[in-house]
């Protein structure tokens, strides 16, 4: 492998650009603000909350927490989201998911103003992403972080053959839509793909978003490729996070992203940029 595509440098560069935009807004009397809505205290939610707060602070974005008890009812959650959507001083709303079993995520999402939906939880924002209408909504942060990483390392996408392994509405399909909007030729593979290895080897870029550790083995990768690993699974035996790409496969590629330290490092930077964009749209 010639190039290890770490997310930290890309995140730092994006945060610097976002901070400049936030400062310009503040000069116009608009302070970008993100509301974080968390139900309960899941460890992964708390970790992401801390990371988001730190990133937003570096970008000059105000953050407020709204914590609801793990046993809260649907009306309480929807009321909190509706109130935040109505506030003019809140530009972005992030609802941590998954929600506890007693809550209806789709119904809760309908209480979020799509203009403030900075992680594509609403159907309106997701449709805008899939339809290529970036000006009317925000893509899921992790999906957009994939493109931000590729852009930072100057991986050409126009005309490139890209295979996306995974078809979820959180990463796989949105990533495919974003790549299509950049004029890449995209193949979306999944568990029913007959010859995954052959499909992956044909590509210039492979985006692994299956959520299956080691799903992309050495047979799936050839020399000269770029491989982006979006998978994050906790390996109890190893006591660490592992990705979808077998380490031996990553070594074959020309460039690959690590897990951890790759795409995941960029998601909060993308989140911050979405908040500032949402604030900019209120004064444009």
Backbone as CSV, one residue per row, in Angstrom:
resi,resn,N_x,N_y,N_z,CA_x,CA_y,CA_z,C_x,C_y,C_z
1,UNK,0.838,-1.201,0.000,0.000,0.000,0.000,0.871,1.248,0.000
2,UNK,0.584,2.128,-0.947,1.382,3.347,-1.065,0.890,4.455,-0.139
3,UNK,-0.426,4.495,0.101,-1.005,5.625,0.826,-2.033,5.155,1.850
4,UNK,-1.842,5.556,3.109,-2.816,5.305,4.152,-3.645,6.580,4.304
5,UNK,-4.922,6.492,3.979,-5.784,7.681,3.968,-6.398,7.900,5.350
6,UNK,-5.655,8.574,6.193,-6.146,8.871,7.540,-7.158,10.016,7.492
7,UNK,-8.140,9.935,8.371,-9.189,10.940,8.365,-8.820,12.230,9.066
8,UNK,-7.897,12.186,10.023,-7.587,13.371,10.833,-7.125,14.576,10.009
9,UNK,-6.212,14.417,9.051,-5.811,15.586,8.259,-6.957,16.172,7.450
10,UNK,-7.793,15.305,6.896,-8.938,15.775,6.126,-9.921,16.498,7.028
11,UNK,-10.130,15.964,8.233,-11.051,16.591,9.179,-10.538,17.952,9.628
12,UNK,-9.233,18.057,9.852,-8.651,19.325,10.283,-8.806,20.393,9.207
13,UNK,-8.582,20.006,7.956,-8.707,20.959,6.856,-10.154,21.417,6.689
14,UNK,-11.092,20.478,6.787,-12.503,20.834,6.656,-12.951,21.707,7.819
15,UNK,-12.488,21.402,9.021,-12.852,22.198,10.199,-12.340,23.622,10.081
16,UNK,-11.144,23.765,9.535,-10.587,25.116,9.348,-11.453,25.932,8.396
17,UNK,-11.892,25.311,7.309,-12.760,26.015,6.352,-14.107,26.342,6.990
18,UNK,-14.631,25.405,7.763,-15.917,25.623,8.422,-15.825,26.748,9.440
19,UNK,-14.729,26.802,10.183,-14.543,27.846,11.193,-14.522,29.231,10.550
20,UNK,-13.909,29.346,9.390,-13.868,30.637,8.690,-15.278,31.063,8.287
21,UNK,-16.079,30.116,7.838,-17.464,30.422,7.451,-18.298,30.788,8.669
22,UNK,-18.072,30.084,9.783,-18.808,30.393,11.012,-18.459,31.791,11.522
23,UNK,-17.182,32.150,11.428,-16.758,33.480,11.865,-17.414,34.565,11.022
24,UNK,-17.528,34.306,9.717,-18.181,35.274,8.830,-19.649,35.445,9.206
25,UNK,-20.297,34.365,9.585,-21.694,34.444,10.011,-21.836,35.242,11.299
26,UNK,-20.927,34.990,12.237,-20.971,35.710,13.509,-20.828,37.211,13.301
27,UNK,-20.025,37.595,12.322,-19.865,39.012,12.013,-21.176,39.627,11.510
28,UNK,-22.043,38.764,10.994,-23.351,39.221,10.502,-24.434,39.057,11.565
29,UNK,-24.025,38.682,12.771,-24.969,38.559,13.861,-25.661,37.221,13.970
30,UNK,-25.135,36.208,13.273,-25.723,34.871,13.313,-24.714,33.902,13.915
31,UNK,-25.066,33.299,15.037,-24.184,32.336,15.698,-24.686,30.927,15.394
32,UNK,-23.970,30.152,14.578,-24.411,28.795,14.248,-24.581,27.953,15.515
33,UNK,-25.703,27.224,15.603,-26.003,26.471,16.812,-26.536,25.085,16.447
34,UNK,-26.001,24.069,17.139,-26.426,22.688,16.964,-27.086,22.190,18.239
35,UNK,-28.235,21.549,18.097,-28.905,20.911,19.234,-28.729,19.408,19.125
36,UNK,-28.166,18.811,20.167,-27.984,17.366,20.229,-29.088,16.782,21.106
37,UNK,-29.834,15.841,20.558,-30.940,15.229,21.298,-30.605,13.755,21.518
38,UNK,-30.460,13.395,22.786,-30.071,12.030,23.141,-31.085,11.432,24.100
39,UNK,-31.502,10.203,23.820,-32.410,9.467,24.693,-31.595,8.406,25.426
40,UNK,-31.489,8.532,26.736,-30.693,7.589,27.502,-29.216,7.925,27.456
41,UNK,-28.386,6.961,27.856,-26.946,7.224,27.944,-26.099,6.106,27.384
42,UNK,-26.418,5.661,26.149,-25.607,4.624,25.520,-24.163,5.103,25.394
43,UNK,-23.226,4.206,25.618,-21.808,4.574,25.604,-21.382,5.148,24.254
44,UNK,-21.861,4.549,23.147,-21.450,5.054,21.841,-22.054,6.425,21.556
45,UNK,-23.282,6.667,22.043,-23.885,7.992,21.886,-23.087,9.040,22.657
46,UNK,-22.705,8.703,23.872,-21.948,9.652,24.689,-20.593,9.962,24.065
47,UNK,-19.952,8.946,23.487,-18.656,9.155,22.850,-18.796,10.083,21.640
48,UNK,-19.835,9.839,20.836,-20.035,10.688,19.656,-20.428,12.097,20.076
49,UNK,-21.217,12.207,21.145,-21.607,13.526,21.651,-20.376,14.340,22.031
50,UNK,-19.455,13.703,22.755,-18.234,14.412,23.154,-17.421,14.824,21.932
51,UNK,-17.319,13.926,20.958,-16.557,14.243,19.746,-17.209,15.377,18.969
52,UNK,-18.539,15.360,18.895,-19.253,16.412,18.168,-19.083,17.764,18.848
53,UNK,-19.159,17.769,20.173,-18.990,19.022,20.914,-17.585,19.589,20.715
54,UNK,-16.594,18.720,20.752,-15.220,19.164,20.568,-15.012,19.725,19.166
55,UNK,-15.554,19.043,18.169,-15.397,19.496,16.790,-16.111,20.815,16.566
56,UNK,-17.316,20.932,17.097,-18.072,22.168,16.916,-17.391,23.345,17.611
57,UNK,-16.817,23.080,18.770,-16.097,24.144,19.469,-14.932,24.647,18.613
58,UNK,-14.233,23.717,17.959,-13.103,24.098,17.101,-13.569,24.881,15.884
59,UNK,-14.821,24.654,15.474,-15.349,25.338,14.293,-16.132,26.598,14.636
60,UNK,-16.230,26.928,15.919,-16.954,28.133,16.308,-18.455,27.967,16.307
61,UNK,-18.930,26.758,16.570,-20.365,26.462,16.572,-20.826,26.225,18.007
62,UNK,-21.926,26.849,18.392,-22.496,26.644,19.713,-23.264,25.320,19.737
63,UNK,-23.161,24.608,20.854,-23.827,23.314,20.989,-24.628,23.290,22.287
64,UNK,-25.834,22.750,22.198,-26.621,22.540,23.407,-27.109,21.095,23.443
65,UNK,-27.064,20.508,24.642,-27.492,19.117,24.825,-28.941,19.069,25.306
66,UNK,-29.659,18.074,24.812,-31.000,17.800,25.308,-31.065,16.304,25.582
67,UNK,-30.982,15.952,26.854,-30.972,14.544,27.244,-32.334,14.147,27.805
68,UNK,-32.913,13.101,27.232,-34.176,12.555,27.707,-33.905,11.195,28.340
69,UNK,-34.706,10.837,29.318,-34.513,9.559,29.979,-34.740,8.393,29.042
70,UNK,-34.064,7.286,29.327,-34.186,6.110,28.466,-35.613,5.604,28.377
71,UNK,-36.429,5.903,29.380,-37.815,5.445,29.375,-38.798,6.499,28.916
72,UNK,-38.339,7.549,28.263,-39.234,8.639,27.858,-40.272,8.151,26.851
73,UNK,-41.381,8.855,26.797,-42.449,8.486,25.879,-42.329,9.197,24.546
74,UNK,-43.139,8.746,23.595,-43.123,9.312,22.253,-43.486,10.792,22.251
75,UNK,-44.492,11.158,23.038,-44.930,12.548,23.065,-43.832,13.476,23.586
76,UNK,-43.088,13.018,24.584,-42.007,13.843,25.139,-40.915,14.073,24.105
77,UNK,-40.532,13.014,23.399,-39.496,13.143,22.378,-39.960,14.041,21.248
78,UNK,-41.161,13.797,20.757,-41.659,14.596,19.640,-41.822,16.057,20.051
79,UNK,-42.230,16.291,21.287,-42.370,17.661,21.760,-41.040,18.388,21.798
80,UNK,-39.986,17.687,22.236,-38.654,18.299,22.293,-38.152,18.647,20.887
81,UNK,-38.353,17.738,19.958,-37.892,17.973,18.582,-38.698,19.090,17.917
82,UNK,-39.999,19.113,18.169,-40.845,20.160,17.594,-40.445,21.540,18.112
83,UNK,-40.160,21.611,19.403,-39.763,22.889,20.001,-38.441,23.382,19.421
84,UNK,-37.496,22.472,19.242,-36.209,22.862,18.668,-36.367,23.298,17.209
85,UNK,-37.228,22.625,16.484,-37.458,22.990,15.084,-38.035,24.391,14.967
86,UNK,-38.797,24.803,15.959,-39.447,26.117,15.925,-38.510,27.262,16.332
87,UNK,-37.395,26.925,16.953,-36.484,27.976,17.426,-35.617,28.525,16.296
88,UNK,-35.640,29.824,16.133,-34.869,30.453,15.054,-33.373,30.430,15.331
89,UNK,-32.987,30.310,16.623,-31.563,30.335,16.948,-30.918,28.962,16.863
90,UNK,-31.681,27.922,16.578,-31.146,26.576,16.372,-31.119,26.289,14.880
91,UNK,-29.938,25.985,14.372,-29.798,25.778,12.923,-29.683,24.308,12.539
92,UNK,-29.216,23.481,13.473,-29.078,22.063,13.191,-29.577,21.234,14.355
93,UNK,-30.213,20.088,14.026,-30.701,19.161,15.054,-30.150,17.779,14.736
94,UNK,-29.532,17.157,15.729,-29.031,15.794,15.568,-29.682,14.904,16.613
95,UNK,-30.453,13.946,16.163,-31.090,12.964,17.040,-30.263,11.691,17.025
96,UNK,-29.787,11.288,18.191,-28.969,10.075,18.263,-29.835,8.839,18.030
97,UNK,-29.306,7.952,17.230,-29.989,6.692,16.909,-29.027,5.529,17.089
98,UNK,-29.567,4.316,17.335,-30.985,3.955,17.387,-31.647,4.411,18.682
99,UNK,-32.974,4.566,18.602,-33.755,4.945,19.766,-34.169,3.694,20.541
100,UNK,-34.507,3.861,21.813,-35.032,2.721,22.574,-36.251,2.119,21.881
101,UNK,-36.498,0.855,22.164,-37.523,0.094,21.448,-38.916,0.685,21.545
102,UNK,-39.216,1.411,22.623,-40.579,1.920,22.796,-40.865,3.147,21.933
103,UNK,-39.865,3.666,21.244,-40.024,4.909,20.477,-40.082,4.638,18.980
104,UNK,-40.896,5.414,18.294,-41.073,5.317,16.845,-40.156,6.348,16.188
105,UNK,-39.070,5.871,15.594,-38.078,6.780,15.007,-38.654,7.574,13.852
106,UNK,-39.427,6.935,12.990,-39.984,7.624,11.822,-40.914,8.756,12.252
107,UNK,-41.746,8.486,13.245,-42.664,9.521,13.733,-41.895,10.670,14.371
108,UNK,-40.852,10.347,15.117,-40.032,11.394,15.741,-39.362,12.253,14.677
109,UNK,-38.869,11.618,13.635,-38.170,12.351,12.570,-39.078,13.366,11.892
110,UNK,-40.359,13.062,11.839,-41.290,13.985,11.181,-41.444,15.301,11.941
111,UNK,-40.980,15.339,13.191,-41.039,16.574,13.974,-39.810,17.459,13.755
112,UNK,-38.830,16.973,13.005,-37.621,17.758,12.737,-37.801,18.541,11.444
113,UNK,-37.562,19.819,11.515,-37.594,20.657,10.312,-36.512,20.149,9.362
114,UNK,-36.868,19.730,8.133,-35.856,19.207,7.205,-34.701,20.175,6.958
115,UNK,-34.956,21.473,7.075,-33.891,22.453,6.880,-32.850,22.381,7.992
116,UNK,-33.228,21.782,9.129,-32.314,21.658,10.270,-31.828,20.225,10.454
117,UNK,-32.221,19.344,9.555,-31.856,17.933,9.648,-30.456,17.747,9.075
118,UNK,-29.450,17.809,9.930,-28.063,17.822,9.468,-27.445,16.436,9.311
119,UNK,-28.259,15.380,9.499,-27.735,14.023,9.316,-28.713,13.127,8.550
120,UNK,-29.622,13.743,7.802,-30.540,13.016,6.913,-31.353,11.945,7.618
121,UNK,-31.977,12.315,8.721,-32.884,11.383,9.392,-34.292,11.497,8.822
122,UNK,-34.650,12.665,8.275,-35.984,12.861,7.718,-36.057,12.307,6.298
123,UNK,-37.257,11.923,5.904,-37.449,11.417,4.544,-37.148,12.498,3.512
124,UNK,-37.457,13.739,3.845,-37.206,14.851,2.920,-35.724,14.995,2.614
125,UNK,-34.892,14.955,3.654,-33.449,15.097,3.464,-32.869,13.906,2.723
126,UNK,-33.333,12.714,3.077,-32.826,11.519,2.419,-33.212,11.505,0.947
127,UNK,-34.436,11.914,0.639,-34.871,11.974,-0.760,-34.026,12.977,-1.538
128,UNK,-33.722,14.108,-0.910,-32.890,15.111,-1.577,-31.523,14.529,-1.928
129,UNK,-30.968,13.729,-1.011,-29.674,13.090,-1.268,-29.774,12.114,-2.426
130,UNK,-30.778,11.247,-2.393,-30.918,10.219,-3.424,-31.262,10.826,-4.778
131,UNK,-31.907,11.998,-4.743,-32.285,12.662,-5.990,-31.210,13.610,-6.503
132,UNK,-30.111,13.749,-5.751,-29.031,14.623,-6.185,-29.324,16.092,-5.997
133,UNK,-30.207,16.433,-5.041,-30.551,17.840,-4.813,-29.867,18.315,-3.525
134,UNK,-28.565,18.462,-3.582,-27.787,18.824,-2.397,-28.189,20.178,-1.830
135,UNK,-28.740,21.041,-2.667,-29.082,22.384,-2.209,-30.337,22.416,-1.342
136,UNK,-31.080,21.304,-1.281,-32.328,21.296,-0.514,-32.266,20.399,0.720
137,UNK,-31.151,19.792,0.987,-31.047,18.914,2.153,-29.610,18.549,2.425
138,UNK,-29.411,17.747,3.451,-28.074,17.302,3.831,-27.997,15.785,3.749
139,UNK,-26.881,15.289,3.254,-26.654,13.847,3.189,-26.272,13.331,4.576
140,UNK,-26.411,12.031,4.819,-25.905,11.468,6.077,-24.426,11.800,6.239
141,UNK,-24.037,12.187,7.436,-22.660,12.658,7.653,-21.616,11.611,7.284
142,UNK,-21.856,10.349,7.633,-20.868,9.321,7.328,-20.733,9.112,5.832
143,UNK,-21.857,9.145,5.120,-21.813,8.985,3.669,-21.011,10.119,3.021
144,UNK,-21.274,11.341,3.458,-20.548,12.472,2.879,-19.080,12.467,3.295
145,UNK,-18.792,11.899,4.462,-17.403,11.820,4.907,-16.567,10.954,3.969
146,UNK,-17.189,9.958,3.348,-16.475,9.130,2.375,-15.951,9.992,1.234
147,UNK,-16.825,10.853,0.691,-16.401,11.713,-0.416,-15.404,12.760,0.051
148,UNK,-15.581,13.257,1.276,-14.636,14.242,1.795,-13.240,13.640,1.915
149,UNK,-13.175,12.378,2.314,-11.879,11.706,2.424,-11.249,11.528,1.045
150,UNK,-12.026,11.072,0.084,-11.517,10.879,-1.273,-11.058,12.204,-1.878
151,UNK,-11.822,13.263,-1.635,-11.447,14.581,-2.164,-10.145,15.071,-1.542
152,UNK,-10.012,14.877,-0.227,-8.795,15.356,0.445,-7.551,14.697,-0.132
153,UNK,-7.665,13.411,-0.459,-6.509,12.698,-1.000,-6.499,12.694,-2.536
154,UNK,-7.325,13.579,-3.106,-7.327,13.856,-4.547,-7.526,12.593,-5.391
155,UNK,-8.468,11.786,-4.966,-8.840,10.599,-5.733,-9.866,11.035,-6.779
156,UNK,-9.573,10.901,-8.055,-10.511,11.352,-9.091,-11.771,10.493,-9.118
157,UNK,-12.921,11.146,-9.202,-14.193,10.437,-9.212,-14.922,10.550,-10.549
158,UNK,-14.687,11.608,-11.268,-15.361,11.802,-12.559,-14.970,10.677,-13.518
159,UNK,-15.941,9.866,-13.892,-15.682,8.757,-14.806,-15.123,7.508,-14.163
160,UNK,-14.855,7.556,-12.848,-14.269,6.393,-12.171,-15.296,5.280,-11.992
161,UNK,-14.812,4.046,-12.023,-15.648,2.882,-11.709,-15.579,2.669,-10.194
162,UNK,-16.738,2.739,-9.543,-16.789,2.611,-8.085,-17.751,1.494,-7.703
163,UNK,-17.313,0.643,-6.808,-18.193,-0.382,-6.245,-18.462,-0.020,-4.791
164,UNK,-19.749,0.057,-4.446,-20.167,0.274,-3.061,-20.713,-1.055,-2.548
165,UNK,-20.123,-1.566,-1.497,-20.573,-2.831,-0.911,-21.445,-2.500,0.298
166,UNK,-22.747,-2.647,0.125,-23.703,-2.275,1.158,-24.790,-1.420,0.548
167,UNK,-26.026,-1.604,1.010,-27.142,-0.865,0.422,-28.075,-0.254,1.457
168,UNK,-27.565,0.021,2.646,-28.397,0.631,3.682,-28.720,2.072,3.313
169,UNK,-29.779,2.592,3.912,-30.150,3.989,3.685,-29.311,4.944,4.520
170,UNK,-28.492,4.389,5.398,-27.624,5.222,6.228,-26.313,5.526,5.513
171,UNK,-25.753,4.521,4.823,-24.463,4.718,4.163,-24.494,4.268,2.703
172,UNK,-24.793,3.000,2.452,-24.628,2.443,1.117,-25.316,3.206,0.001
173,UNK,-26.629,3.343,0.091,-27.358,4.019,-0.985,-27.037,5.511,-1.065
174,UNK,-26.943,6.232,0.075,-26.547,7.644,-0.024,-25.159,7.838,-0.633
175,UNK,-24.198,6.983,-0.267,-22.860,7.088,-0.862,-22.941,6.888,-2.374
176,UNK,-23.697,5.895,-2.788,-23.845,5.645,-4.225,-24.431,6.859,-4.934
177,UNK,-25.441,7.485,-4.322,-26.062,8.661,-4.925,-25.089,9.835,-5.010
178,UNK,-24.312,10.041,-3.942,-23.330,11.132,-3.949,-22.260,10.903,-5.009
179,UNK,-21.844,9.660,-5.176,-20.838,9.334,-6.195,-21.402,9.523,-7.600
180,UNK,-22.654,9.134,-7.809,-23.290,9.339,-9.109,-23.362,10.826,-9.445
181,UNK,-23.628,11.645,-8.430,-23.697,13.092,-8.642,-22.343,13.668,-9.036
182,UNK,-21.281,12.935,-8.739,-19.925,13.355,-9.115,-19.471,12.669,-10.409
183,UNK,-20.403,12.086,-11.117,-20.139,11.455,-12.413,-19.303,10.187,-12.346
184,UNK,-19.340,9.519,-11.209,-18.737,8.190,-11.130,-19.736,7.169,-11.683
185,UNK,-19.214,6.041,-12.150,-20.064,4.926,-12.572,-20.109,3.952,-11.407
186,UNK,-21.295,3.787,-10.829,-21.416,3.105,-9.537,-22.147,1.771,-9.658
187,UNK,-21.563,0.747,-9.037,-22.212,-0.547,-8.865,-22.424,-0.759,-7.370
188,UNK,-23.657,-1.074,-6.987,-23.976,-1.310,-5.581,-24.108,-2.806,-5.343
189,UNK,-23.209,-3.351,-4.549,-23.216,-4.790,-4.259,-23.795,-5.056,-2.871
190,UNK,-24.214,-6.307,-2.659,-24.869,-6.666,-1.404,-24.773,-8.175,-1.200
191,UNK,-25.530,-8.696,-0.240,-25.390,-10.109,0.118,-25.842,-11.053,-0.995
192,UNK,-26.613,-10.562,-1.952,-27.070,-11.407,-3.052,-26.213,-11.255,-4.311
193,UNK,-25.174,-10.447,-4.245,-24.275,-10.312,-5.395,-23.585,-11.655,-5.637
194,UNK,-23.635,-12.139,-6.859,-23.160,-13.497,-7.145,-21.654,-13.658,-6.997
195,UNK,-20.895,-12.718,-7.513,-19.437,-12.822,-7.430,-18.889,-11.491,-6.956
196,UNK,-18.932,-11.291,-5.646,-18.513,-10.022,-5.066,-17.061,-9.713,-5.388
197,UNK,-16.202,-10.713,-5.294,-14.775,-10.484,-5.532,-14.529,-9.963,-6.940
198,UNK,-15.184,-10.558,-7.937,-14.996,-10.137,-9.325,-15.504,-8.716,-9.529
199,UNK,-16.650,-8.392,-8.922,-17.204,-7.041,-9.059,-16.263,-6.014,-8.451
200,UNK,-15.713,-6.315,-7.282,-14.809,-5.375,-6.613,-13.514,-5.180,-7.396
201,UNK,-12.982,-6.253,-7.949,-11.704,-6.138,-8.665,-11.806,-5.260,-9.901
202,UNK,-12.982,-5.152,-10.486,-13.146,-4.319,-11.685,-13.097,-2.832,-11.374
203,UNK,-13.305,-2.473,-10.128,-13.466,-1.069,-9.761,-12.144,-0.327,-9.617
204,UNK,-12.231,0.993,-9.784,-11.111,1.872,-9.446,-11.127,2.177,-7.954
205,UNK,-12.347,2.299,-7.418,-12.532,2.617,-5.998,-13.539,1.631,-5.416
206,UNK,-13.231,1.092,-4.245,-14.158,0.220,-3.523,-14.515,0.895,-2.206
207,UNK,-15.826,1.041,-1.958,-16.306,1.586,-0.688,-16.983,0.453,0.061
208,UNK,-16.393,0.022,1.155,-16.911,-1.104,1.924,-17.788,-0.592,3.058
209,UNK,-19.095,-0.846,2.939,-20.048,-0.376,3.946,-21.059,-1.466,4.253
210,UNK,-20.564,-2.681,4.430,-21.438,-3.829,4.652,-21.714,-4.086,6.120
211,UNK,-20.854,-3.570,6.996,-21.006,-3.863,8.419,-20.689,-5.308,8.741
212,UNK,-19.774,-5.882,7.959,-19.400,-7.287,8.125,-17.880,-7.396,8.149
213,UNK,-17.291,-7.632,9.321,-15.829,-7.669,9.435,-15.182,-8.643,8.455
214,UNK,-14.176,-8.130,7.742,-13.425,-8.968,6.822,-14.158,-9.348,5.554
215,UNK,-15.303,-8.713,5.270,-16.080,-9.061,4.075,-15.290,-8.833,2.792
216,UNK,-14.398,-7.848,2.818,-13.557,-7.559,1.649,-12.194,-8.184,1.894
217,UNK,-12.002,-9.364,1.306,-10.748,-10.085,1.475,-9.778,-9.815,0.346
218,UNK,-8.593,-10.390,0.387,-7.577,-10.164,-0.649,-8.067,-10.461,-2.064
219,UNK,-8.984,-11.416,-2.213,-9.486,-11.757,-3.550,-10.330,-10.641,-4.150
220,UNK,-10.772,-9.702,-3.311,-11.629,-8.606,-3.784,-10.837,-7.394,-4.257
221,UNK,-9.541,-7.390,-4.030,-8.735,-6.192,-4.263,-7.587,-6.492,-5.216
222,UNK,-7.304,-5.523,-6.070,-6.155,-5.631,-6.965,-5.252,-4.414,-6.779
223,UNK,-4.061,-4.509,-7.283,-3.124,-3.386,-7.191,-3.669,-2.179,-7.960
224,UNK,-3.397,-1.002,-7.429,-3.813,0.229,-8.090,-5.149,0.766,-7.617
225,UNK,-5.883,-0.011,-6.842,-7.190,0.431,-6.372,-7.100,1.340,-5.150
226,UNK,-8.209,2.049,-4.913,-8.403,2.819,-3.693,-9.540,2.154,-2.933
227,UNK,-9.316,1.865,-1.650,-10.310,1.165,-0.841,-10.660,2.011,0.385
228,UNK,-11.946,2.323,0.512,-12.426,3.096,1.656,-13.240,2.169,2.546
229,UNK,-12.827,2.030,3.784,-13.483,1.126,4.733,-14.386,1.930,5.656
230,UNK,-15.691,1.718,5.533,-16.650,2.433,6.367,-17.148,1.557,7.516
231,UNK,-16.835,0.281,7.477,-17.324,-0.647,8.490,-16.695,-0.401,9.851
232,UNK,-17.504,-0.476,10.896,-17.004,-0.378,12.267,-17.756,-1.393,13.128
233,UNK,-17.068,-2.433,13.511,-17.654,-3.478,14.349,-16.723,-3.734,15.530
234,UNK,-17.302,-3.848,16.717,-16.479,-4.114,17.899,-16.162,-5.597,17.958
235,UNK,-14.883,-5.908,17.947,-14.411,-7.283,18.040,-14.119,-7.595,19.507
236,UNK,-14.985,-8.384,20.118,-14.824,-8.690,21.537,-13.505,-9.408,21.817
237,UNK,-13.156,-10.331,20.933,-11.925,-11.090,21.141,-10.682,-10.223,21.091
238,UNK,-10.660,-9.312,20.110,-9.500,-8.433,19.948,-9.584,-7.211,20.847
239,UNK,-10.794,-6.894,21.314,-10.972,-5.719,22.155,-10.773,-4.415,21.416
240,UNK,-11.205,-4.371,20.163,-11.028,-3.148,19.367,-12.029,-3.117,18.218
241,UNK,-12.101,-1.948,17.568,-12.933,-1.801,16.383,-12.231,-2.410,15.180
242,UNK,-13.003,-3.074,14.338,-12.462,-3.616,13.091,-13.359,-3.178,11.943
243,UNK,-12.795,-3.162,10.745,-13.548,-2.732,9.579,-14.022,-3.889,8.724
244,UNK,-14.593,-3.545,7.582,-15.063,-4.552,6.627,-13.931,-5.105,5.767
245,UNK,-12.806,-4.405,5.736,-11.704,-4.786,4.847,-10.653,-5.553,5.636
246,UNK,-10.353,-6.742,5.173,-9.298,-7.559,5.764,-7.973,-6.794,5.636
247,UNK,-7.179,-6.701,6.714,-5.907,-5.975,6.631,-5.016,-6.441,5.480
248,UNK,-5.050,-7.726,5.174,-4.247,-8.233,4.055,-4.737,-7.666,2.732
249,UNK,-6.041,-7.450,2.609,-6.600,-6.872,1.389,-6.191,-5.409,1.254
250,UNK,-6.211,-4.676,2.359,-5.826,-3.266,2.331,-4.396,-3.091,1.845
251,UNK,-3.524,-4.026,2.186,-2.124,-3.928,1.770,-1.953,-4.076,0.259
252,UNK,-2.896,-4.748,-0.385,-2.811,-4.933,-1.839,-3.122,-3.639,-2.578
253,UNK,-4.051,-2.855,-2.044,-4.512,-1.639,-2.709,-3.422,-0.573,-2.776
254,UNK,-3.608,0.367,-3.704,-2.697,1.512,-3.780,-2.891,2.436,-2.587
255,UNK,-4.174,2.632,-2.193,-4.489,3.496,-1.069,-5.670,2.892,-0.325
256,UNK,-5.678,3.023,0.995,-6.764,2.483,1.803,-6.919,3.310,3.066
257,UNK,-8.142,3.313,3.602,-8.402,4.027,4.853,-8.409,3.045,6.013
258,UNK,-7.905,3.450,7.170,-7.854,2.551,8.328,-9.144,2.570,9.134
259,UNK,-9.316,1.564,9.977,-10.386,1.520,10.981,-9.751,1.062,12.298
260,UNK,-9.821,1.909,13.330,-10.359,3.275,13.322,-9.357,4.267,12.718
261,UNK,-9.778,5.520,12.633,-8.877,6.566,12.160,-9.076,6.976,10.723
262,UNK,-10.109,6.443,10.076,-10.362,6.787,8.681,-11.595,7.649,8.526
263,UNK,-12.627,7.083,7.897,-13.866,7.820,7.633,-14.497,8.328,8.928
264,UNK,-14.470,7.506,9.967,-15.094,7.902,11.231,-14.548,9.189,11.806
265,UNK,-13.288,9.463,11.539,-12.665,10.688,12.051,-13.224,11.935,11.387
266,UNK,-13.882,11.749,10.251,-14.378,12.890,9.476,-15.836,13.216,9.726
267,UNK,-16.580,12.314,10.338,-18.026,12.517,10.416,-18.413,13.767,11.202
268,UNK,-17.728,14.045,12.304,-18.083,15.232,13.080,-17.699,16.513,12.338
269,UNK,-16.640,16.454,11.529,-16.262,17.624,10.730,-17.326,17.913,9.682
270,UNK,-17.864,16.854,9.079,-18.950,17.022,8.111,-20.189,17.557,8.817
271,UNK,-20.488,17.014,10.004,-21.625,17.504,10.787,-21.507,19.008,11.029
272,UNK,-20.340,19.453,11.456,-20.131,20.879,11.718,-20.341,21.712,10.455
273,UNK,-19.854,21.222,9.335,-20.024,21.972,8.085,-21.497,22.060,7.704
274,UNK,-22.270,21.007,8.000,-23.704,21.037,7.708,-24.418,22.092,8.562
275,UNK,-24.030,22.196,9.816,-24.658,23.183,10.699,-24.413,24.594,10.175
276,UNK,-23.191,24.858,9.751,-22.870,26.193,9.240,-23.613,26.449,7.929
277,UNK,-23.710,25.462,7.077,-24.476,25.638,5.836,-25.931,25.963,6.137
278,UNK,-26.507,25.235,7.110,-27.893,25.498,7.493,-28.051,26.930,8.001
279,UNK,-27.090,27.389,8.760,-27.143,28.778,9.266,-27.000,29.772,8.114
280,UNK,-26.123,29.482,7.177,-25.940,30.367,6.022,-27.218,30.489,5.202
281,UNK,-27.955,29.409,5.109,-29.195,29.436,4.314,-30.264,30.316,4.935
282,UNK,-30.153,30.590,6.225,-31.148,31.447,6.879,-30.915,32.923,6.584
283,UNK,-29.734,33.259,6.088,-29.421,34.668,5.821,-29.111,34.934,4.352
284,UNK,-29.168,33.902,3.531,-28.817,34.096,2.116,-29.976,34.753,1.361
